[in-house]
């Protein structure tokens, strides 16, 4: 562990005692491979929220702000920066916006330190992480809602593996007819209740060493549990199979009120700069005045080497009361 860590751990505590810290939370975590971090999040400053952290691996800082743009819609942006003690930096910017039926997402990143240098579990996330030691990337996503049930999507990526994905989503509510109650008017229309929401997806992906058709399905219960499955089928390109499969399940309140559990698995051998096999499970649970978290991840990199990691953490809200998130 770096000798800089003990005084560094005091910095978030000092920052959290600032006058605006009533909306902030203290964050603590330890992980294997060896990592320990302390930080502050959701600190209200400069019209937005600020987060900062220090660990034995480096320091990080973030700033986020949302804007309401009536009658057009809303927008939000976040800037993130990180410095690795071993050398190198990571800079990221993301922005989202909605205007009527259109939703846009933009992401830009540049780095001279690998993601795993600062976060030992970064390789095994559900969304693929670019694992190059240095590089640039850009992501642009767009969604256009044709009507309540039908959405057209487009996602483009620039970086180690430029690609474009086009698709369409169809969403519909599932209902069931309730049995008539005693005394109901037999001529009245039967009552129904929603049993969930079903989303079907289909499209195509094309890019560097990837070409295939995509299809997916997601089911959300009224209680908030979501099951999702997405698949890709295409010819082998560049020595990599064009097949892919990503599955996840997210369940609120499974471990008690306010808890959240997610498990996922992804197999995408066509990816060039990200781990092709990624599995994980995450859980958060209100505990005492704050929230405890557990994160288990593992997988296999492009070279066939397997790895895994585990992180436990605790978020302590300042100003009293658990955030439950």
N, C-alpha and C positions, 0 to 999 in steps of 0.2 A: 504494500500500500504506500502511496506517495507520502513523503513527509509533509507535504502541503495540506493534506486533508484535514487535520484537526482544526487549524484556524479557518479553513475554508468552510467547514461545517457551521461555524459561528455566523458567517455572513448572512445566510438566509434568515437566521433568527433575528439578527439586527434589523434586516430589511423588513421582516414581518411586523416589527414593532412600530413601523411608521404610522402616522395618523390615519392613512387610508387603508390600513391593513384589516379593517373590520370585515371586509368581504373576502379575505384571502384564506388559504389553507396551507399548513405546513405538510410537506411530503417527505417521507423517509422510505428507503428501500435498500435491500441487500440482495445480491444475486450471485449465482454460480453459472458460468465462470466469474471469478472474483470481481465484484463491483459493489460499491456502496455509494449512495447518493442521498443528499438532503437538499431540499429546495422549498420554494414558496410558489404558489399558483393562484390565479384569479385575483391578483392584487390590482385594485382599481386605480389607475394612473393615466394621465394624459388622454382622458376621454375613452380609454379602452381598458384592457386587462393585460397585466404583465406577469410573466413567470420567469423564475431564475433558479438555477440549481448548480451545485458543485459536487464533484465526486472524485474518487481516486483516479478516474480516467480523463476528466476534463471539466469544462464549465459550459453551461448553456443559458441562453436568454431568449425570451419570446415576447411578442407584443401582438395583440389581436384587437380588432375593433369592428363593430357592426354599424351599418347605416340604414336607416329607413328612408326610402325614396318614394313617398306617395306622390301620385297614384301609380307610379311605375312598378314598384316592388321593393326589394331589399337587397343589400350587398354586405359582404363581410370580407375581411382580409386578415392574414396572419403572417408575421415575419418571424423566422427562427434562425438563430446563430449558435454555433457551438465551436469550442476550441479544445483540441485534444492536447493533453500534457505531453504526449510523445511527439507532437508536431502535426500540423495540419488543421484545417478549419472546414466547417460545413455551413452553407448558407442556403436557406429555403424560403420561398414565398408562395403563398396560396391565396386565391381569391375566389369567391363564389358570388353569384348574383342571379336574381330572378326578375323578369319583366313580363308580366302577363303569362302566356303559355310557354315562355322560353326560360330555361335555366342553364347557366354557364358555370364551368369550373375551370380554373387555370392554375397550374403549378409550375414553378421554376426552381431549379436547384443547381448548385455548383459546389464542388467539394475537392479537397486535397487530403482528406482523411476518410478511411473506409467507415461505413456505418457501424460495423462491429467493433471498431476502435473505441467508440463512445458507449455503445450499447451491445453487450455480448449476446443478446437475444434477438438482435435486429434481423438476422438471416432467416428466421423461421416465422415471420409474421404472415397473417392471412393474405394481405395484399403483398405482392412481391416487392422485395427491396433490392435496389441496384447495389451489388457488392463490390464494385470496382474501387480501387484505391483512390482514384481521382476521376473526375468527369463532369459533364454537364448534362442536364436533362430538362425536358419541357413536356407538359401534359396539358391537353385541352379536351374538355368534355362538354357536350351540348345535349340537351333534352328538349324536345318540342312536343307539347301535349296537344294532340289532334282533337281529343275529346276526353271525357272523364275516364274512359277505359283504355284508350290507345295512346302510346307514347313512342316517338321516333328518337333513337339515340345515336350519337356519334362520339367516338373517343379516339384521339390521335396522340401518339407518343413519339418524341424525338430523343435520341440518346444512343445507347449501345445497340439497341434493336428497334429502329424506327418501324412503326406499325400503325394501322388504321382499322378500327372495328366499327361496323355499322349494324344497327339492329332495330328491332321493334319489340315493344312490350305491350301485352294485353292484360289488363287487370279487371277482375270481377269479384263481387261479393257473393259468398255462398250463403244460402239461407235454408231454413227448414220450416215446414208448416207446423204450428203448434196445435195440439189436440184441443177441440172446443171445450170450454169450461162449462160447468153446470149453470144454466140460466142464460147462456149466450143465445143471441138471435140466430137461428139456423140459416136465415137468408143473408146474414152479413158476411162479407168476405173473410176468409180465415186469416188469423194473425200469423205472422212469421217472425223469426229471429235470425240474426246473422250468426253463422257458425265459423266464419273465417273469411280470409281474402286470398284468392289464388291469382298468382302472376305467372304468365307464360312469356318466355323470351326466345327470340330467334334472330340469327344474323350471320355475318361473315367477318373473318379477320384475315388481313393480308399485310405482309411486311417482310423484313429481313429474316430469311430462313423460317418463315411461318406462313401457312395458308390453310384455312379450314373453315368449315361451317360451325356455328355455335348454337347451342340451345340450352335453355334453362327453365327451371320451375321453382317457385317459392310459395310457401303457404304460411300465412300469419293467422294465429288464433285471436279471438277477441281479448284474451288475457295478455297478449303481447309476445307469445312464443313464436319464433320465426324459424322455419326450416327451409334451406335453400340448396339447390343442386344445379350446377352448370357444367356442361360438357362441350368439348371441341373435338372434331374429327377432320383430318386432312392428311395429305400425303407427307411422307418424310422429306425434309429439306435440310441440306447442310449436315447430313448425318444424324439429325434429330427427328424423333417421331413427332408427327403432327397431332397426336392425341392429347387430351387433357381432361382433367376432372377436378372440380372444386366443390366441396360440400361443407356446410356449416349449420349449426343449430344454436340459437340464442334463446335463453329462457329467463324471464324476470321472476323474482320472488321464489325461486326453486329452493333456496336455502333459508328462506324466511323473508319477511316483508322488507323490501328495499334492496334485496340481493340481486345479483345478476350473474349468470353463468353462460359462457360461450365455449363451444368446442368446434374445431375445424380440421380439415385435411385437404391438401392441394397437391396434385400431381400434374406438373406441366413440363415435360421433358424438352419442349421446344424453346424454352427461355434460355437466353445466352448469358445474361449477367446476374440472374437471380437463381436461388436454390430451386431446383426442379421439384423437390419433395419437401413439403412443409406440413407439420402437424402441430396442434397446440390446444390448450385448454386454459381459460381465464375465468376467475371468479372474484367477485367483490361482495362484501358482507358488512353491513353496519355493525360496529363493535365499539361499545363504550360511546364516547363523544364523537368518534370519527368512523372511518371506513377502512377495513382491512382488505388487502388484495393478494391474490396468488396467481402466478403466471407460469405455466409449464409449456415449453416449446422444444421442438426437435426437428430433425429432417436429414436430408442428404444433399450435399452440394454438387455442382456440375462435374467435379472430379470423382464422385462416388464416395467421398468421405462423409461419415455420419457424425452428427453432433447433437447436443441437447443443452438446455439451460433451464434454470428455475429462478424465479424472483418472488420475494415476499415484500409487501410494503404496507404502509399505514398513512392515511391522510387525516390530518387533524385540523378541523375547521376552527378558525379564530372568530371570536365574537359569540361563541356558544352555539350548540345545536349541531347535530349531524347533518351532513349534506345528503347522505344516503345514495350517493352516486359513485 
